[in-house]
């Protein structure tokens, strides 16, 4: 298995729309694998697959 280093970029949390919540540690942003893309399961609404952030591959979930 390759040991690739992923690049991450900050995006506005889809759950709280930047206001701050428990899913983004009250910062309003989350780090996601670049290039950023909405979660394919919920299309950005938030679900268990994206940690309720609305984004695919949030940091910490797959690294």
PDB file of N, CA, C and O in Angstrom:
ATOM      1  N   UNK A   1       0.835  -1.167   0.000  1.00  0.00           N
ATOM      2  CA  UNK A   1       0.000   0.000   0.000  1.00  0.00           C
ATOM      3  C   UNK A   1       0.889   1.243   0.000  1.00  0.00           C
ATOM      4  O   UNK A   1       1.878   1.311   0.729  1.00  0.00           O
ATOM      5  N   UNK A   2       0.526   2.216  -0.821  1.00  0.00           N
ATOM      6  CA  UNK A   2       1.311   3.428  -0.937  1.00  0.00           C
ATOM      7  C   UNK A   2       1.133   4.308   0.281  1.00  0.00           C
ATOM      8  O   UNK A   2       0.050   4.382   0.861  1.00  0.00           O
ATOM      9  N   UNK A   3       2.196   4.966   0.657  1.00  0.00           N
ATOM     10  CA  UNK A   3       2.149   5.905   1.764  1.00  0.00           C
ATOM     11  C   UNK A   3       2.148   7.322   1.182  1.00  0.00           C
ATOM     12  O   UNK A   3       3.159   8.023   1.233  1.00  0.00           O
ATOM     13  N   UNK A   4       0.997   7.736   0.627  1.00  0.00           N
ATOM     14  CA  UNK A   4       0.870   9.035   0.001  1.00  0.00           C
ATOM     15  C   UNK A   4       0.465  10.089   1.019  1.00  0.00           C
ATOM     16  O   UNK A   4      -0.349   9.841   1.908  1.00  0.00           O
ATOM     17  N   UNK A   5       1.040  11.250   0.870  1.00  0.00           N
ATOM     18  CA  UNK A   5       0.643  12.370   1.709  1.00  0.00           C
ATOM     19  C   UNK A   5      -0.446  13.139   0.962  1.00  0.00           C
ATOM     20  O   UNK A   5      -0.239  13.583  -0.168  1.00  0.00           O
ATOM     21  N   UNK A   6      -1.599  13.292   1.599  1.00  0.00           N
ATOM     22  CA  UNK A   6      -2.696  14.014   0.978  1.00  0.00           C
ATOM     23  C   UNK A   6      -2.600  15.487   1.291  1.00  0.00           C
ATOM     24  O   UNK A   6      -2.136  15.886   2.359  1.00  0.00           O
ATOM     25  N   UNK A   7      -3.040  16.280   0.354  1.00  0.00           N
ATOM     26  CA  UNK A   7      -3.156  17.709   0.579  1.00  0.00           C
ATOM     27  C   UNK A   7      -4.568  17.994   1.044  1.00  0.00           C
ATOM     28  O   UNK A   7      -5.529  17.430   0.521  1.00  0.00           O
ATOM     29  N   UNK A   8      -4.693  18.865   2.020  1.00  0.00           N
ATOM     30  CA  UNK A   8      -6.002  19.230   2.568  1.00  0.00           C
ATOM     31  C   UNK A   8      -6.217  20.723   2.428  1.00  0.00           C
ATOM     32  O   UNK A   8      -5.273  21.512   2.469  1.00  0.00           O
ATOM     33  N   UNK A   9      -7.464  21.091   2.263  1.00  0.00           N
ATOM     34  CA  UNK A   9      -7.809  22.502   2.188  1.00  0.00           C
ATOM     35  C   UNK A   9      -9.008  22.790   3.082  1.00  0.00           C
ATOM     36  O   UNK A   9      -9.876  21.933   3.245  1.00  0.00           O
ATOM     37  N   UNK A  10      -9.065  23.983   3.660  1.00  0.00           N
ATOM     38  CA  UNK A  10     -10.186  24.331   4.538  1.00  0.00           C
ATOM     39  C   UNK A  10     -11.426  24.693   3.726  1.00  0.00           C
ATOM     40  O   UNK A  10     -11.335  25.360   2.696  1.00  0.00           O
ATOM     41  N   UNK A  11     -12.579  24.247   4.201  1.00  0.00           N
ATOM     42  CA  UNK A  11     -13.872  24.584   3.592  1.00  0.00           C
ATOM     43  C   UNK A  11     -14.876  24.893   4.694  1.00  0.00           C
ATOM     44  O   UNK A  11     -14.691  24.488   5.842  1.00  0.00           O
ATOM     45  N   UNK A  12     -15.917  25.597   4.350  1.00  0.00           N
ATOM     46  CA  UNK A  12     -16.970  25.923   5.310  1.00  0.00           C
ATOM     47  C   UNK A  12     -17.749  24.662   5.642  1.00  0.00           C
ATOM     48  O   UNK A  12     -18.145  23.915   4.747  1.00  0.00           O
ATOM     49  N   UNK A  13     -17.965  24.428   6.910  1.00  0.00           N
ATOM     50  CA  UNK A  13     -18.712  23.259   7.361  1.00  0.00           C
ATOM     51  C   UNK A  13     -20.131  23.316   6.791  1.00  0.00           C
ATOM     52  O   UNK A  13     -20.815  24.332   6.916  1.00  0.00           O
ATOM     53  N   UNK A  14     -20.562  22.235   6.172  1.00  0.00           N
ATOM     54  CA  UNK A  14     -21.891  22.176   5.586  1.00  0.00           C
ATOM     55  C   UNK A  14     -22.995  22.019   6.604  1.00  0.00           C
ATOM     56  O   UNK A  14     -24.152  22.326   6.320  1.00  0.00           O
ATOM     57  N   UNK A  15     -22.653  21.546   7.782  1.00  0.00           N
ATOM     58  CA  UNK A  15     -23.676  21.336   8.811  1.00  0.00           C
ATOM     59  C   UNK A  15     -24.115  22.659   9.436  1.00  0.00           C
ATOM     60  O   UNK A  15     -25.310  22.901   9.605  1.00  0.00           O
ATOM     61  N   UNK A  16     -23.163  23.502   9.774  1.00  0.00           N
ATOM     62  CA  UNK A  16     -23.486  24.759  10.468  1.00  0.00           C
ATOM     63  C   UNK A  16     -23.337  25.990   9.582  1.00  0.00           C
ATOM     64  O   UNK A  16     -23.632  27.106  10.011  1.00  0.00           O
ATOM     65  N   UNK A  17     -22.877  25.790   8.345  1.00  0.00           N
ATOM     66  CA  UNK A  17     -22.658  26.879   7.391  1.00  0.00           C
ATOM     67  C   UNK A  17     -21.718  27.951   7.935  1.00  0.00           C
ATOM     68  O   UNK A  17     -21.901  29.140   7.673  1.00  0.00           O
ATOM     69  N   UNK A  18     -20.715  27.522   8.690  1.00  0.00           N
ATOM     70  CA  UNK A  18     -19.688  28.420   9.181  1.00  0.00           C
ATOM     71  C   UNK A  18     -19.926  29.020  10.548  1.00  0.00           C
ATOM     72  O   UNK A  18     -19.085  29.772  11.041  1.00  0.00           O
ATOM     73  N   UNK A  19     -21.046  28.709  11.174  1.00  0.00           N
ATOM     74  CA  UNK A  19     -21.345  29.288  12.484  1.00  0.00           C
ATOM     75  C   UNK A  19     -20.591  28.607  13.616  1.00  0.00           C
ATOM     76  O   UNK A  19     -20.347  29.215  14.658  1.00  0.00           O
ATOM     77  N   UNK A  20     -20.222  27.347  13.415  1.00  0.00           N
ATOM     78  CA  UNK A  20     -19.512  26.579  14.442  1.00  0.00           C
ATOM     79  C   UNK A  20     -20.423  25.552  15.079  1.00  0.00           C
ATOM     80  O   UNK A  20     -21.497  25.891  15.576  1.00  0.00           O
ATOM     81  N   UNK A  21     -20.005  24.310  15.066  1.00  0.00           N
ATOM     82  CA  UNK A  21     -20.787  23.213  15.650  1.00  0.00           C
ATOM     83  C   UNK A  21     -19.829  22.127  16.128  1.00  0.00           C
ATOM     84  O   UNK A  21     -18.614  22.264  15.990  1.00  0.00           O
ATOM     85  N   UNK A  22     -20.359  21.075  16.676  1.00  0.00           N
ATOM     86  CA  UNK A  22     -19.504  19.999  17.182  1.00  0.00           C
ATOM     87  C   UNK A  22     -18.805  19.236  16.060  1.00  0.00           C
ATOM     88  O   UNK A  22     -17.744  18.656  16.289  1.00  0.00           O
ATOM     89  N   UNK A  23     -19.363  19.222  14.872  1.00  0.00           N
ATOM     90  CA  UNK A  23     -18.751  18.481  13.766  1.00  0.00           C
ATOM     91  C   UNK A  23     -17.511  19.172  13.204  1.00  0.00           C
ATOM     92  O   UNK A  23     -16.662  18.523  12.592  1.00  0.00           O
ATOM     93  N   UNK A  24     -17.403  20.481  13.409  1.00  0.00           N
ATOM     94  CA  UNK A  24     -16.230  21.226  12.946  1.00  0.00           C
ATOM     95  C   UNK A  24     -15.425  21.793  14.112  1.00  0.00           C
ATOM     96  O   UNK A  24     -14.618  22.704  13.926  1.00  0.00           O
ATOM     97  N   UNK A  25     -15.640  21.260  15.303  1.00  0.00           N
ATOM     98  CA  UNK A  25     -14.961  21.719  16.520  1.00  0.00           C
ATOM     99  C   UNK A  25     -15.180  23.211  16.782  1.00  0.00           C
ATOM    100  O   UNK A  25     -14.294  23.911  17.272  1.00  0.00           O
ATOM    101  N   UNK A  26     -16.366  23.666  16.445  1.00  0.00           N
ATOM    102  CA  UNK A  26     -16.809  25.054  16.671  1.00  0.00           C
ATOM    103  C   UNK A  26     -15.958  26.088  15.949  1.00  0.00           C
ATOM    104  O   UNK A  26     -15.891  27.243  16.370  1.00  0.00           O
ATOM    105  N   UNK A  27     -15.304  25.678  14.856  1.00  0.00           N
ATOM    106  CA  UNK A  27     -14.486  26.604  14.079  1.00  0.00           C
ATOM    107  C   UNK A  27     -15.217  27.127  12.847  1.00  0.00           C
ATOM    108  O   UNK A  27     -14.868  28.187  12.327  1.00  0.00           O
ATOM    109  N   UNK A  28     -16.221  26.404  12.378  1.00  0.00           N
ATOM    110  CA  UNK A  28     -16.942  26.796  11.167  1.00  0.00           C
ATOM    111  C   UNK A  28     -16.319  26.275   9.896  1.00  0.00           C
ATOM    112  O   UNK A  28     -16.895  26.413   8.817  1.00  0.00           O
ATOM    113  N   UNK A  29     -15.125  25.664  10.011  1.00  0.00           N
ATOM    114  CA  UNK A  29     -14.451  25.104   8.845  1.00  0.00           C
ATOM    115  C   UNK A  29     -13.967  23.688   9.145  1.00  0.00           C
ATOM    116  O   UNK A  29     -13.770  23.312  10.300  1.00  0.00           O
ATOM    117  N   UNK A  30     -13.784  22.921   8.088  1.00  0.00           N
ATOM    118  CA  UNK A  30     -13.217  21.581   8.200  1.00  0.00           C
ATOM    119  C   UNK A  30     -12.142  21.433   7.125  1.00  0.00           C
ATOM    120  O   UNK A  30     -12.195  22.099   6.091  1.00  0.00           O
ATOM    121  N   UNK A  31     -11.177  20.564   7.371  1.00  0.00           N
ATOM    122  CA  UNK A  31     -10.163  20.264   6.372  1.00  0.00           C
ATOM    123  C   UNK A  31     -10.610  19.044   5.585  1.00  0.00           C
ATOM    124  O   UNK A  31     -10.987  18.023   6.161  1.00  0.00           O
ATOM    125  N   UNK A  32     -10.563  19.160   4.254  1.00  0.00           N
ATOM    126  CA  UNK A  32     -10.949  18.051   3.384  1.00  0.00           C
ATOM    127  C   UNK A  32      -9.857  17.817   2.361  1.00  0.00           C
ATOM    128  O   UNK A  32      -9.078  18.718   2.051  1.00  0.00           O
ATOM    129  N   UNK A  33      -9.804  16.605   1.840  1.00  0.00           N
ATOM    130  CA  UNK A  33      -8.804  16.261   0.834  1.00  0.00           C
ATOM    131  C   UNK A  33      -9.015  17.108  -0.417  1.00  0.00           C
ATOM    132  O   UNK A  33     -10.133  17.269  -0.905  1.00  0.00           O
ATOM    133  N   UNK A  34      -7.911  17.640  -0.915  1.00  0.00           N
ATOM    134  CA  UNK A  34      -7.967  18.435  -2.148  1.00  0.00           C
ATOM    135  C   UNK A  34      -7.972  17.503  -3.348  1.00  0.00           C
ATOM    136  O   UNK A  34      -7.282  16.484  -3.323  1.00  0.00           O
ATOM    137  N   UNK A  35      -8.708  17.804  -4.375  1.00  0.00           N
ATOM    138  CA  UNK A  35      -9.609  18.941  -4.524  1.00  0.00           C
ATOM    139  C   UNK A  35     -10.905  18.701  -3.753  1.00  0.00           C
ATOM    140  O   UNK A  35     -11.390  17.573  -3.668  1.00  0.00           O
ATOM    141  N   UNK A  36     -11.454  19.768  -3.198  1.00  0.00           N
ATOM    142  CA  UNK A  36     -12.672  19.646  -2.393  1.00  0.00           C
ATOM    143  C   UNK A  36     -13.850  19.232  -3.268  1.00  0.00           C
ATOM    144  O   UNK A  36     -13.966  19.642  -4.423  1.00  0.00           O
ATOM    145  N   UNK A  37     -14.711  18.415  -2.693  1.00  0.00           N
ATOM    146  CA  UNK A  37     -15.931  17.988  -3.398  1.00  0.00           C
ATOM    147  C   UNK A  37     -16.969  17.590  -2.363  1.00  0.00           C
ATOM    148  O   UNK A  37     -16.642  17.100  -1.282  1.00  0.00           O
ATOM    149  N   UNK A  38     -18.212  17.811  -2.713  1.00  0.00           N
ATOM    150  CA  UNK A  38     -19.295  17.456  -1.806  1.00  0.00           C
ATOM    151  C   UNK A  38     -19.399  15.941  -1.670  1.00  0.00           C
ATOM    152  O   UNK A  38     -19.018  15.202  -2.577  1.00  0.00           O
ATOM    153  N   UNK A  39     -19.910  15.491  -0.546  1.00  0.00           N
ATOM    154  CA  UNK A  39     -20.095  14.069  -0.284  1.00  0.00           C
ATOM    155  C   UNK A  39     -21.055  13.484  -1.317  1.00  0.00           C
ATOM    156  O   UNK A  39     -22.120  14.047  -1.568  1.00  0.00           O
ATOM    157  N   UNK A  40     -20.682  12.372  -1.905  1.00  0.00           N
ATOM    158  CA  UNK A  40     -21.520  11.751  -2.935  1.00  0.00           C
ATOM    159  C   UNK A  40     -22.739  11.052  -2.347  1.00  0.00           C
ATOM    160  O   UNK A  40     -23.697  10.771  -3.067  1.00  0.00           O
ATOM    161  N   UNK A  41     -22.716  10.773  -1.072  1.00  0.00           N
ATOM    162  CA  UNK A  41     -23.847  10.099  -0.430  1.00  0.00           C
ATOM    163  C   UNK A  41     -24.985  11.061  -0.111  1.00  0.00           C
ATOM    164  O   UNK A  41     -26.157  10.703  -0.234  1.00  0.00           O
ATOM    165  N   UNK A  42     -24.645  12.275   0.296  1.00  0.00           N
ATOM    166  CA  UNK A  42     -25.680  13.225   0.728  1.00  0.00           C
ATOM    167  C   UNK A  42     -25.713  14.500  -0.113  1.00  0.00           C
ATOM    168  O   UNK A  42     -26.569  15.359   0.098  1.00  0.00           O
ATOM    169  N   UNK A  43     -24.789  14.628  -1.062  1.00  0.00           N
ATOM    170  CA  UNK A  43     -24.688  15.800  -1.932  1.00  0.00           C
ATOM    171  C   UNK A  43     -24.514  17.104  -1.151  1.00  0.00           C
ATOM    172  O   UNK A  43     -25.026  18.148  -1.556  1.00  0.00           O
ATOM    173  N   UNK A  44     -23.795  17.038  -0.038  1.00  0.00           N
ATOM    174  CA  UNK A  44     -23.455  18.229   0.727  1.00  0.00           C
ATOM    175  C   UNK A  44     -24.366  18.559   1.891  1.00  0.00           C
ATOM    176  O   UNK A  44     -24.140  19.551   2.585  1.00  0.00           O
ATOM    177  N   UNK A  45     -25.395  17.748   2.123  1.00  0.00           N
ATOM    178  CA  UNK A  45     -26.328  18.014   3.213  1.00  0.00           C
ATOM    179  C   UNK A  45     -25.743  17.598   4.559  1.00  0.00           C
ATOM    180  O   UNK A  45     -25.919  18.296   5.557  1.00  0.00           O
ATOM    181  N   UNK A  46     -25.055  16.473   4.585  1.00  0.00           N
ATOM    182  CA  UNK A  46     -24.455  15.937   5.811  1.00  0.00           C
ATOM    183  C   UNK A  46     -25.016  14.569   6.139  1.00  0.00           C
ATOM    184  O   UNK A  46     -26.233  14.387   6.192  1.00  0.00           O
ATOM    185  N   UNK A  47     -24.137  13.611   6.357  1.00  0.00           N
ATOM    186  CA  UNK A  47     -24.546  12.240   6.670  1.00  0.00           C
ATOM    187  C   UNK A  47     -23.413  11.553   7.442  1.00  0.00           C
ATOM    188  O   UNK A  47     -22.382  12.165   7.721  1.00  0.00           O
ATOM    189  N   UNK A  48     -23.616  10.287   7.779  1.00  0.00           N
ATOM    190  CA  UNK A  48     -22.599   9.560   8.537  1.00  0.00           C
ATOM    191  C   UNK A  48     -21.322   9.330   7.727  1.00  0.00           C
ATOM    192  O   UNK A  48     -20.248   9.170   8.307  1.00  0.00           O
ATOM    193  N   UNK A  49     -21.422   9.313   6.413  1.00  0.00           N
ATOM    194  CA  UNK A  49     -20.251   9.030   5.585  1.00  0.00           C
ATOM    195  C   UNK A  49     -19.275  10.208   5.518  1.00  0.00           C
ATOM    196  O   UNK A  49     -18.082  10.015   5.282  1.00  0.00           O
ATOM    197  N   UNK A  50     -19.775  11.405   5.724  1.00  0.00           N
ATOM    198  CA  UNK A  50     -18.909  12.596   5.664  1.00  0.00           C
ATOM    199  C   UNK A  50     -18.724  13.231   7.029  1.00  0.00           C
ATOM    200  O   UNK A  50     -18.199  14.340   7.131  1.00  0.00           O
ATOM    201  N   UNK A  51     -19.147  12.547   8.073  1.00  0.00           N
ATOM    202  CA  UNK A  51     -19.035  13.101   9.414  1.00  0.00           C
ATOM    203  C   UNK A  51     -19.949  14.293   9.625  1.00  0.00           C
ATOM    204  O   UNK A  51     -19.675  15.157  10.458  1.00  0.00           O
ATOM    205  N   UNK A  52     -21.041  14.337   8.865  1.00  0.00           N
ATOM    206  CA  UNK A  52     -22.045  15.402   8.927  1.00  0.00           C
ATOM    207  C   UNK A  52     -21.492  16.770   8.530  1.00  0.00           C
ATOM    208  O   UNK A  52     -22.052  17.799   8.906  1.00  0.00           O
ATOM    209  N   UNK A  53     -20.396  16.784   7.771  1.00  0.00           N
ATOM    210  CA  UNK A  53     -19.819  18.046   7.317  1.00  0.00           C
ATOM    211  C   UNK A  53     -20.286  18.423   5.916  1.00  0.00           C
ATOM    212  O   UNK A  53     -20.220  19.592   5.535  1.00  0.00           O
ATOM    213  N   UNK A  54     -20.759  17.441   5.143  1.00  0.00           N
ATOM    214  CA  UNK A  54     -21.191  17.697   3.774  1.00  0.00           C
ATOM    215  C   UNK A  54     -20.099  17.544   2.734  1.00  0.00           C
ATOM    216  O   UNK A  54     -20.359  17.686   1.539  1.00  0.00           O
ATOM    217  N   UNK A  55     -18.873  17.253   3.171  1.00  0.00           N
ATOM    218  CA  UNK A  55     -17.728  17.177   2.267  1.00  0.00           C
ATOM    219  C   UNK A  55     -17.140  15.768   2.230  1.00  0.00           C
ATOM    220  O   UNK A  55     -17.146  15.056   3.234  1.00  0.00           O
ATOM    221  N   UNK A  56     -16.638  15.378   1.069  1.00  0.00           N
ATOM    222  CA  UNK A  56     -15.988  14.080   0.902  1.00  0.00           C
ATOM    223  C   UNK A  56     -14.601  14.112   1.519  1.00  0.00           C
ATOM    224  O   UNK A  56     -13.907  15.125   1.432  1.00  0.00           O
ATOM    225  N   UNK A  57     -14.199  13.039   2.126  1.00  0.00           N
ATOM    226  CA  UNK A  57     -12.876  12.833   2.724  1.00  0.00           C
ATOM    227  C   UNK A  57     -12.431  13.913   3.707  1.00  0.00           C
ATOM    228  O   UNK A  57     -11.386  14.531   3.504  1.00  0.00           O
ATOM    229  N   UNK A  58     -13.202  14.150   4.766  1.00  0.00           N
ATOM    230  CA  UNK A  58     -12.730  15.092   5.783  1.00  0.00           C
ATOM    231  C   UNK A  58     -11.498  14.543   6.493  1.00  0.00           C
ATOM    232  O   UNK A  58     -11.377  13.334   6.691  1.00  0.00           O
ATOM    233  N   UNK A  59     -10.594  15.426   6.871  1.00  0.00           N
ATOM    234  CA  UNK A  59      -9.358  15.005   7.553  1.00  0.00           C
ATOM    235  C   UNK A  59      -9.699  14.299   8.855  1.00  0.00           C
ATOM    236  O   UNK A  59     -10.564  14.742   9.610  1.00  0.00           O
ATOM    237  N   UNK A  60      -9.014  13.202   9.104  1.00  0.00           N
ATOM    238  CA  UNK A  60      -9.241  12.432  10.313  1.00  0.00           C
ATOM    239  C   UNK A  60     -10.097  11.211  10.067  1.00  0.00           C
ATOM    240  O   UNK A  60      -9.986  10.230  10.803  1.00  0.00           O
ATOM    241  N   UNK A  61     -10.947  11.239   9.057  1.00  0.00           N
ATOM    242  CA  UNK A  61     -11.823  10.111   8.795  1.00  0.00           C
ATOM    243  C   UNK A  61     -11.111   9.047   7.965  1.00  0.00           C
ATOM    244  O   UNK A  61     -11.342   7.856   8.172  1.00  0.00           O
ATOM    245  N   UNK A  62     -10.261   9.444   7.041  1.00  0.00           N
ATOM    246  CA  UNK A  62      -9.609   8.483   6.144  1.00  0.00           C
ATOM    247  C   UNK A  62      -8.096   8.457   6.257  1.00  0.00           C
ATOM    248  O   UNK A  62      -7.456   7.643   5.592  1.00  0.00           O
ATOM    249  N   UNK A  63      -7.506   9.308   7.065  1.00  0.00           N
ATOM    250  CA  UNK A  63      -6.043   9.323   7.126  1.00  0.00           C
ATOM    251  C   UNK A  63      -5.513   8.547   8.304  1.00  0.00           C
ATOM    252  O   UNK A  63      -4.299   8.465   8.494  1.00  0.00           O
TER     253      UNK A  63
END
